Amino acid sequence: METSISTLFEQLESSDRNLQYEALLNLLAITEEKVEWAYEIWDDLKSDLTNKDNHKRARAAQFLSNLAISDPEKKILADFPAIWQVTKDPKTVTARHSLQAIWRIGLAGEEQLELVIRHLEDRYQNCGSEKNHTLVRYDIIEDFQKLYKATGKEDLKTTALSLIELEEVPKYKKKYAAVWRNK
C-alpha cells in the first residue's frame, strides 16, 4: 500500500476531528475507483464492523462497500451480512452512513447487485417497526436511485417506484418520489 494511503488510514485515528474527517473524505473518494490494496486492509475493516467505536463501524462499512469493486475474489458476498448488520446499528448516524453507502456493493457485479437489491427491498417492506423507518426508507430509495444512475438498469427504477407505491402516508410517499424527480 502506498505511503499516502497508509497515512490517510493513520489520520483516521488522529485526535484532530478535522484531520479525521478530511482523511475519511479522501479515502472515500479514492475507493470510488478500483484500488490494488483492498485486501491489505480488508480484514482490519471487517473486524472494525463490530468495534465498540461507532465511528469505526460506520467507516468500515463505508470502505468495504466502496472496496467491493476492488474485490475479484468476491469476499464481499461472505462479508455482506456483517456490513448489513451495521445498517441496523443502534446509533442512527452509524446506521444511516452504512445504509447510504451499501449500494456501491451492487457495482461489483451481478451477483453483488442481486444481493443488495434483495436486502434493500426486504428492508423497505419490513422496516415499519424500526425507530427511524421513514429515514431508512428514504435512504433505500436513494440507494436505488444511485444504482440506477450508475448502471442505467431500468428494473432498478421500476422496483424503487413500486416500493414507493407501498407507502401509505402521502407525505412520505411524496418525499420518496421526489428522490426520482430531483435527480
Beta strands, then each sheet from edge to edge (+ up, - down):
end
